[in-house]
Amino acid sequence: MAAAPRGAPGGERELLASIVESSQDAVIGKTLDGVVTSWNNAARDIFGFSAAEMIGQPILVLFPPELAGEETVILDRIRSGERIEPYETVRVHKDGRRLDVSLTVSPIHDGSGKVIGASKIVRDITEQKALRSRLAEVQSELLHLSRLNDVGQLATAFAHELNQPLSAISAYIGGTRRLIEAGDISRALEGCDRAVAQVARAGEVIRRLRDFVRKGDGRRGVEDLGQAIDEALALMLIDARRQGLSAVTEIADDARMAFIDKVEIQQVLVNLFRNAAEAMADARTKTLVVTTRRQGDKHIEIEVADSGPGLSDSVVGKLFQPFTTTKSTGMGVGLSLCRSIIESQGGEISARNAADGGAVFRFTVAAA
């Protein structure tokens, strides 16, 4: 049974004891030496030990061996009168299963205010963490499928882009062979150098494609936004350049290095770039401007502005909701995925119409 705090009048003690026993969270009392003094029904249900089994035993019974040091830190902080705010850790069930839990630990004082023990509230979040993990896996799969879909839409453009260096390589090799047969070694070596340059060009196209479609590992690191933006533009411009579109980048010196998942941020950029290119299809001027600027100490804002017709009033307020689209053949999931990516990395995304025409999309990422 769980004990009510000392010093409470009898009626209050009974009420508090009733509340503790009916709680769905484990409420555990312990001494400053870590010995269990109270154990409610929820503690029994979560950990499998009865009150009779645990009262008088060290709380370390619930700790996995590698986390035993946590208890020393907890007790030191409690002795100083500090309350430990909720944090996630791992504890062990009676049958040996590891449980993901959220803990809050508070000091217990006697009538004179002296700390005499600790009260621990434990919530089992094992299922919640498993669900979060599964949702993260599903989102990762969805994002990967979206990237593959993007590449599928650019397949013709990629084939055209690769065909040019491959054709040039074939021509240079044929010419080099004839020069060798004619004994003109100097010009033959020139032809070899040009063929090598075209091989490098083709390899760069394939590298960009491979990097874009690879499945992200969900890890963030310090990345150069200028490079990430240039690579994303190179992917999109494979097709759009032939339509007369030009792109301008303005990368501020203090807004270049960011802490991001590069693969996912490039997916956002490619989606925004492609949407802008489609919006400008019938525009007289087709200019895409990508800007980075510092936003406070912790964030960098990336802006993608186009010279298209802008966003209609009917969609601008719900643009990032699933299945909202301005395209007759669109499914309306691209911008929703963009929002999920940005929010998962601690940022925000928004859209508006520019005063002089065109649409402006902005999102934030963590500064390095």
N, C-alpha and C positions, 0 to 999 in steps of 0.2 A: 504494500500500500504506500501511496505517496503522502508525505507529511506536509501540512500547511505551514507557512512561515511562522517562526517563533514570535511571540509578542502580540499576535492577533487575538482579539477577544474570542471567547468560545464560539459564539454564533458565526462570526466571520471565518473562524478556522474551519468550521464544518462546511460552510458555503464554498470556501476556497478549495477544500479537499474534494468536494463534489465536482467542482469545475475541473480540477486537475484530473480526476479519475475519468471524466467523460470526454476529455480532450482526445482528438485524433492524432495529436503529436505526442511523442514520448516526452514526459517530463521527469527528469531524473535529478535527485539531490545527491550531493557528495561532500565529503569533508575536504579540507585544504590539503589532505594527504592523498586525495583521489579515491577514497573509499565510499562506496555507494551507501546512501542513507535512506533514499526513497525511490520508488519504482512504480510508475502507474500502469494501468492496463494497456495503454498504447505501446509502452516500452516493451511489455511482454509480447504483444502482437508483432511488433517490428523486429525484435531481436530473438524471440523464441525462448528467452529465459523468464522464469517466473520471478516474482518479487522475493520469494523465499530463497531462490538460487542466487540472486544478485545482491541483496542487502547484506552488507558486511564484507563484500568482495571488492577488489580493486576494479575501477572502471576500465583499466587497461585490458580486461578480458575482452572488450569489444574492439580493441585496436588491432589492425594488421601490424605485424612486426616492424615493418619499415616506417610506420607512422607513430611509433611509441613516443618519439621525442615531442610530438605535438602536445602531449599531456603536460610535460614540464613547462612549456611555454604558456599553455592555458592557465595552469595553477599560479605561475608567477604573476601573470597579468591580473588574475582574480584577487590575489593577496594584496595587490596595490589598489584594489577597489575599482578596477576597470571592467567595463562591460564589453564583451566580445560580440560584435555585430555578426549577423548571419554570414556564414561562409560555407562553401561546399567542400566535402572531404569524403573519406571512405571509412566505414566501420564493418564489423564482421558479425554475421548471424550465428546462432548457436550451432547450426549445421555446417558452418564453414563458408557459406556464401558471402561474397563481398557485396556490401550495400552502399550505394551512393546516397549520401545524406546531406542535409543542410542543418547547421548547428548555430544556436545562439546560447551564449553562456553568460550568466549574470551573478554577481556576488550576493551572498545572503548575509545580512547584518543582524546582530543581536540588538537588544533594547538600547545599548549604549552607542550603537553605530559601528561596533567592531565587526570586521569581516570574519565570519565563522565557517563559511562553506560556500558552495556554488550550486546554482540551479541551472540545469541544462535542458533546453528544448531541442528535440531532434525530429526532423521531418524526413521521411523516406522519399527520396526523389529518384530512385532507381528507374522506375518506369518512365518518368518524365525525361530523364537523360537519354534513355534508350530511344524514346520517341524523337527527341531533338536530334539525336545522331542519325536516325533513319530519315527524318525530314531533310537534314543536311545532305545525305546521300542522294535522296530523290531530286533535290534542287540541283546538285552537281550533275546528275544524269540529264536533267532537263536543260541545263545550260550547255552541256556538251552537245546534246541533240540540236540545240539552237545554232551552235557554231557550225555543225555539219550542214544544217539547212542553209546557213549563210553561204557556205562554200559551194553548195549545190547551185545556189542562184548565181554564183560567180563562175561556174564551171566553164562556160563558153569563153569568158574573158580570160581565164587562166590558160585555157588551151591556146588562145590566140597569143597571149604573152609568152608562152613557152615555145610556140612554133617559130617565132622570130629568131631567137638565138640558135635554135636547133637547125633552122634553114641556113643561117649564116655559118655555123660550124661546118655543115656539109659542104657549103661552097668554098670555104677557106681550105678545107682538107683536100678537096678536088683540085683547087688551084695550086696548092703547095706540092701536090704530087707531080703536077705537070712541070712546075718550076724545077723540082729536083731532077726530073728526067731531062730537062733542058740544061742542067748544070748550074742554074742560078740559085746557089745556096743562100746567098744573102737575103734575097726576096722570099725564098722559101721559109727561112727562119722568121721573117716578118709575118708571113701568113700563119705560122704556128702560134706566134704570140697573140695574134688577133683571134684565133680559134680558142685559145686558152681563156681570153677575156670573155668570150661568149659563153664558155662553159661556166665561168664564175657567175655570169649574169643569170643563166638558167638555174644554177644552184641556189642563188639568192631568192629567186621566185619560189622554188620548192621549199627552202628553209622557212620563208614567211608563212607559206601555206601549212607546213608541218607544225610550226609553233602555234599557229592559230587554232588548229583542230585538235591539238593534244589535250588530253583531259587534265584539268588543273588539279593540283594537290591540296588546294585550300590554304596554302601557306603564303603569308605576306612577307615582304622584304623591302629593303630600300631600292627603289628603281628610279631611273632617269625618265621623267615625264616627256621630255623632248624626244627621246629615242622611242618611247612607247607610242607617242602620237605619230611620229614619222612613219613607224612601221605599220600602224593601223591605216594611215593615209595611203601608203603604198599599196596595201591590199585593195582599198576601195577605188583608188585612181586607176587601177588596172583596166577597169571598165569605164569609169566616169570620164577619164581624160579624153577618151575618144569622142565624148559628147560635148566637149568644149568647156568642161568645168576646170576651174583653177582653185588652188588652195593656198592660204596664207597662214603661217603659224607665228604666234607672238608669245615666246616663252620667257617669262620674267626670271631673272637670275635667282631671286629669292623664292621662286615658286617652281623649281625644277625637280628637286629630289623629294620623293613621296614614299610613304610606307604603304604599299598596296600589294594585292595579288595581280600581277601584271597581265596574266592571261584573261582574267575576268574584266579588268578595266578596259583592255583592248576590245573585248567583245562589246562593251557599252559604246566605245568610240566608233567601232565599225557600224554598229546599228544606227547610231546618230548620224554618221557620215552618209550611210546609204539612204536613210530617210531624207536627208537634206538634198542629196543628189536627185532623188525621185521628185521632190517638191519643186526643184529648179528645172525640171525637164523642159518646160515651155517658157522659161524666163529668158528675157533678153540678155541679162547679165547673170552668169553662173559663178558666183564666188563663195567659197567656204572659208570662214575665218575661225581659227582655233586659238584661244588665248588662255594663258594660265596667269593667275595673280594670287598673291598671298592674302589669306583671310584670317587675321589674328595670328596667334602664336602656334596654333595647332592644326590649321587646315589650309589647304590650297583649293582654290576654285578653278575649275576648267569650264570654259565657255565655248560652245559650238554655235556659230551664227551663220545663217545662209541668206541669200538674196532672193529667196522665193516669195510666194504670195502670202506667207504667214499662216497662222492657225485660225481655224474658224471658231467663232464664239461658242458653238455648240459642243465642241470637244475639248477646248483648252482647259476647262476645270476638271475634267475626268480623264485626261490623256494617259495617265499612268495606271488606270484601272484595267484589269484583264478584259479582253475582248472589245476594247475601244479602239477603233481604227478609222482613218480617213481614206484608206485605200479600198478599192472595189474588190480586190483579191486578197486583202490582208486578213489575218486572223486576230490581230489586236493583242498579241502576247509579247511582242518585242520590247515595248517600252515598260510593260509590267515587269519583265525579267530584268531590265536595266535598273528599275527602282529597287528590286530585291537585291541585286548585286551591290549597288551603292549603299543601301541601308545595312547590309550585312557587314560592310567594311566601315561602318560608323559615319557614313556621309548622308547627304541629302541631295535630291535632284528636283529640278523645277523647269518650267517652260513658260515663255511669254512671247508676245509679239514685239518686235523692235519698233521704235517710233518712226523710223524711216523705211519700214517694210522688212519683211522676212521674219523668220522664227529664230528665237534664241533659247538654247537649252544650256542649263548650268548644273553642274554637280560638284560636290566637294569630296576630297580625299584627305587622309591624314598626312600632314607634313612630316618629313623625316627629320 
